[in-house]
Amino acid sequence: MQTAALVVTGIVAALHFYFLVLEMFLWDKAPGLRAFGHTPEQAAATKTLAMNQGLYNGFLAAGLIWGIVMGGQYGFYVLVFFLTCIIIAGIFGAATASRKIIFIQALPALTALILLHLR
């Protein structure tokens, strides 16, 4: 797979690992409150849900790392699957939660997916 596609995919994986940290460990701390615009009361009421969501973001990051490490044709298919999942989740998040999710989550994944197909 081409270098640019792997670099952008690695950035997407790093973003999702960062989302895991924010949602699982920093949700009710200053960085999490700033990132998501919640009050401490809102964060306390939704902390368990956020931790669950963070875990899913970790699975997405792990899937991308798995595809990169696997390489070859099967790694390509793994990356296509996980990047497509991220794009769909980003579109859904933009429609239901915040429009900025399209730029933070879906657009980087779409960029990586396009680069993968240009090989």
C-alpha positions as CSV (number, residue, x, y, z in Angstrom):
1,M,0.0,0.0,0.0
2,Q,1.2,3.5,-0.8
3,T,2.9,5.5,1.9
4,A,0.5,8.5,1.8
5,A,-2.5,6.2,2.4
6,L,-0.7,4.5,5.3
7,V,0.3,7.8,6.9
8,V,-3.2,9.2,6.7
9,T,-4.7,5.9,8.0
10,G,-2.2,6.1,10.8
11,I,-3.4,9.6,11.6
12,V,-7.0,8.4,11.6
13,A,-6.0,5.6,14.0
14,A,-4.2,8.1,16.3
15,L,-7.3,10.3,16.3
16,H,-9.5,7.4,17.4
17,F,-7.1,6.4,20.1
18,Y,-7.2,10.1,21.3
19,F,-11.1,9.9,21.2
20,L,-10.8,6.7,23.4
21,V,-8.7,8.6,25.9
22,L,-11.0,11.7,25.9
23,E,-14.2,9.6,26.3
24,M,-12.9,6.9,28.7
25,F,-10.6,8.8,30.9
26,L,-11.0,12.6,30.5
27,W,-14.8,12.9,29.8
28,D,-15.4,14.7,33.1
29,K,-12.0,16.4,33.3
30,A,-11.1,19.8,31.8
31,P,-9.8,18.5,28.5
32,G,-13.0,16.4,28.0
33,L,-15.3,19.2,29.1
34,R,-13.6,21.6,26.6
35,A,-13.6,19.1,23.7
36,F,-17.3,18.2,24.0
37,G,-18.7,21.4,25.5
38,H,-20.4,19.8,28.4
39,T,-20.9,21.0,31.9
40,P,-19.5,19.0,34.8
41,E,-23.1,17.9,35.6
42,Q,-23.8,16.7,32.0
43,A,-20.5,14.9,32.0
44,A,-21.2,13.2,35.3
45,A,-24.6,12.1,34.0
46,T,-23.2,10.7,30.7
47,K,-19.8,9.3,31.8
48,T,-20.7,5.6,31.5
49,L,-22.1,6.1,28.0
50,A,-19.0,8.1,27.0
51,M,-16.7,5.3,28.3
52,N,-18.6,2.8,26.2
53,Q,-18.3,5.1,23.1
54,G,-14.6,5.5,23.8
55,L,-14.2,1.7,23.9
56,Y,-15.7,1.5,20.4
57,N,-13.3,4.2,19.2
58,G,-10.5,2.1,20.5
59,F,-11.8,-0.9,18.5
60,L,-11.8,1.3,15.4
61,A,-8.2,2.4,16.0
62,A,-7.1,-1.2,16.7
63,G,-8.7,-2.3,13.4
64,L,-6.8,0.3,11.5
65,I,-3.6,-0.7,13.1
66,W,-4.3,-4.3,12.4
67,G,-4.9,-3.5,8.7
68,I,-1.7,-1.5,8.4
69,V,0.4,-4.2,10.1
70,M,-1.3,-7.0,8.0
71,G,-0.5,-5.2,4.8
72,G,-1.1,-6.7,1.4
73,Q,-4.5,-7.5,-0.1
74,Y,-6.1,-8.7,3.1
75,G,-4.8,-5.6,5.0
76,F,-6.3,-3.5,2.3
77,Y,-9.7,-5.1,2.8
78,V,-9.5,-4.6,6.6
79,L,-8.6,-1.0,6.2
80,V,-11.5,-0.4,3.7
81,F,-13.9,-2.0,6.2
82,F,-12.8,0.0,9.2
83,L,-12.4,3.3,7.3
84,T,-15.9,2.8,5.9
85,C,-17.3,2.2,9.4
86,I,-15.6,5.4,10.6
87,I,-17.1,7.4,7.7
88,I,-20.6,6.1,8.4
89,A,-20.2,6.8,12.1
90,G,-18.9,10.3,11.3
91,I,-21.9,11.1,9.0
92,F,-24.3,9.8,11.6
93,G,-22.6,11.8,14.4
94,A,-22.7,14.9,12.2
95,A,-26.4,14.4,11.6
96,T,-27.3,13.6,15.2
97,A,-24.8,15.3,17.5
98,S,-22.5,18.0,16.0
99,R,-21.8,19.0,12.4
100,K,-18.1,19.4,13.2
101,I,-17.8,15.5,13.5
102,I,-17.9,15.4,9.7
103,F,-14.6,17.2,9.6
104,I,-13.0,15.6,12.6
105,Q,-14.0,12.0,12.0
106,A,-15.5,11.3,8.5
107,L,-13.3,13.6,6.3
108,P,-9.9,12.2,7.5
109,A,-11.2,8.6,7.0
110,L,-12.6,9.5,3.6
111,T,-9.2,10.9,2.6
112,A,-7.5,7.8,3.7
113,L,-10.0,5.6,1.9
114,I,-9.5,7.6,-1.3
115,L,-5.7,7.4,-1.0
116,L,-6.0,3.6,-0.5
117,H,-7.8,3.2,-3.7
118,L,-5.3,5.3,-5.7
119,R,-2.6,2.7,-5.2
